[in-house]
Amino acid sequence: MNILEAHNTNNPSYLPIGRISAASTWHGAGSVCASGDWKDAALSALKRCAEDVDADAIINVAFEVDGVSYNDMGEIVLQRICASGMAVRFAAMAA
């Protein structure tokens, strides 16, 4: 799966499929990801979403931290990394 940085979403070399998003699992703030990096986990999930819609690439990938806290029995802070982008097909491959 290709990850491209493109600021012009009207580029004739690819056809947009639609916006996709995915997230890592919820985890304790500051915890270590078994695969090494929570951002990589979110990106891997985003790539699986792109494959589900037969995309050739994802453009304009952005990351965001989503979190919640619970204070009833001491502070518990959970967070996840959310990734989003535009799934596209290369025009030459779509024909």
FENQUI-V182141 format. One record per residue. N is the residue number from 1. PSI is psi in degrees with one decimal (NA if undefined). OMEGA is omega in whole degrees, -180 to 180 (999 if undefined). D_LAST is the distance of its C-alpha to the last C-alpha in Angstrom with 2 decimals. Layout:
n->N psi->PSI omega->OMEGA d_last->D_LAST
n->N psi->PSI omega->OMEGA d_last->D_LAST
This chain:
n->1 psi->127.4 omega->179 d_last->19.06
n->2 psi->139.4 omega->173 d_last->18.90
n->3 psi->117.4 omega->-176 d_last->21.18
n->4 psi->145.8 omega->172 d_last->20.63
n->5 psi->113.2 omega->-178 d_last->23.09
n->6 psi->130.4 omega->180 d_last->21.50
n->7 psi->-15.0 omega->-180 d_last->23.56
n->8 psi->100.2 omega->-179 d_last->21.04
n->9 psi->0.1 omega->176 d_last->18.72
n->10 psi->21.9 omega->-180 d_last->17.25
n->11 psi->125.5 omega->-178 d_last->15.71
n->12 psi->-9.3 omega->-179 d_last->12.57
n->13 psi->-9.7 omega->174 d_last->11.47
n->14 psi->154.2 omega->-178 d_last->10.90
n->15 psi->122.2 omega->-179 d_last->10.47
n->16 psi->137.8 omega->174 d_last->13.74
n->17 psi->-46.2 omega->179 d_last->14.25
n->18 psi->168.7 omega->179 d_last->18.01
n->19 psi->139.6 omega->177 d_last->21.29
n->20 psi->156.2 omega->177 d_last->22.54
n->21 psi->155.8 omega->179 d_last->26.03
n->22 psi->166.8 omega->-178 d_last->28.21
n->23 psi->157.4 omega->171 d_last->31.76
n->24 psi->172.4 omega->174 d_last->34.14
n->25 psi->158.8 omega->174 d_last->36.96
n->26 psi->140.9 omega->-180 d_last->40.06
n->27 psi->160.5 omega->177 d_last->42.61
n->28 psi->138.4 omega->179 d_last->45.92
n->29 psi->129.4 omega->179 d_last->45.85
n->30 psi->-0.9 omega->179 d_last->46.43
n->31 psi->160.0 omega->-177 d_last->45.69
n->32 psi->134.2 omega->179 d_last->43.92
n->33 psi->136.7 omega->180 d_last->40.58
n->34 psi->-33.8 omega->-180 d_last->40.79
n->35 psi->-1.7 omega->175 d_last->37.52
n->36 psi->-37.8 omega->-175 d_last->38.89
n->37 psi->128.7 omega->-180 d_last->37.31
n->38 psi->-33.3 omega->178 d_last->36.49
n->39 psi->-41.3 omega->177 d_last->33.78
n->40 psi->-36.4 omega->178 d_last->32.04
n->41 psi->-41.8 omega->178 d_last->32.46
n->42 psi->-39.7 omega->179 d_last->30.76
n->43 psi->-38.7 omega->177 d_last->27.86
n->44 psi->-41.3 omega->177 d_last->27.50
n->45 psi->-38.2 omega->178 d_last->27.47
n->46 psi->-40.4 omega->178 d_last->24.79
n->47 psi->-39.3 omega->177 d_last->22.57
n->48 psi->-39.2 omega->176 d_last->23.18
n->49 psi->-41.8 omega->180 d_last->22.16
n->50 psi->-39.5 omega->178 d_last->18.83
n->51 psi->-34.7 omega->179 d_last->18.28
n->52 psi->-27.0 omega->180 d_last->19.28
n->53 psi->16.9 omega->178 d_last->16.39
n->54 psi->37.2 omega->178 d_last->13.82
n->55 psi->152.3 omega->175 d_last->13.67
n->56 psi->-22.8 omega->-177 d_last->13.08
n->57 psi->168.2 omega->173 d_last->15.92
n->58 psi->130.6 omega->179 d_last->18.68
n->59 psi->157.8 omega->177 d_last->19.90
n->60 psi->52.9 omega->179 d_last->23.37
n->61 psi->134.3 omega->178 d_last->25.15
n->62 psi->150.2 omega->180 d_last->28.64
n->63 psi->149.1 omega->-180 d_last->31.60
n->64 psi->144.3 omega->176 d_last->34.54
n->65 psi->126.9 omega->179 d_last->37.71
n->66 psi->134.5 omega->-177 d_last->38.64
n->67 psi->160.8 omega->175 d_last->42.19
n->68 psi->155.2 omega->174 d_last->45.06
n->69 psi->150.8 omega->-177 d_last->48.76
n->70 psi->123.6 omega->-173 d_last->51.47
n->71 psi->9.0 omega->-176 d_last->55.13
n->72 psi->-42.1 omega->-178 d_last->57.12
n->73 psi->50.1 omega->-173 d_last->58.23
n->74 psi->154.5 omega->-174 d_last->57.69
n->75 psi->125.1 omega->174 d_last->54.54
n->76 psi->120.5 omega->-178 d_last->51.41
n->77 psi->121.1 omega->176 d_last->48.32
n->78 psi->148.5 omega->176 d_last->44.88
n->79 psi->163.3 omega->173 d_last->41.63
n->80 psi->157.5 omega->177 d_last->37.98
n->81 psi->126.2 omega->179 d_last->35.23
n->82 psi->135.5 omega->177 d_last->32.26
n->83 psi->141.7 omega->177 d_last->28.89
n->84 psi->159.9 omega->179 d_last->26.14
n->85 psi->-178.8 omega->179 d_last->22.92
n->86 psi->120.0 omega->175 d_last->19.50
n->87 psi->133.3 omega->-179 d_last->16.79
n->88 psi->159.3 omega->170 d_last->13.42
n->89 psi->143.0 omega->174 d_last->9.97
n->90 psi->133.8 omega->-175 d_last->9.04
n->91 psi->-40.5 omega->-179 d_last->6.55
n->92 psi->-31.9 omega->-179 d_last->5.84
n->93 psi->-23.9 omega->-177 d_last->5.60
n->94 psi->-23.2 omega->-177 d_last->3.82
n->95 psi->NA omega->999 d_last->0.00
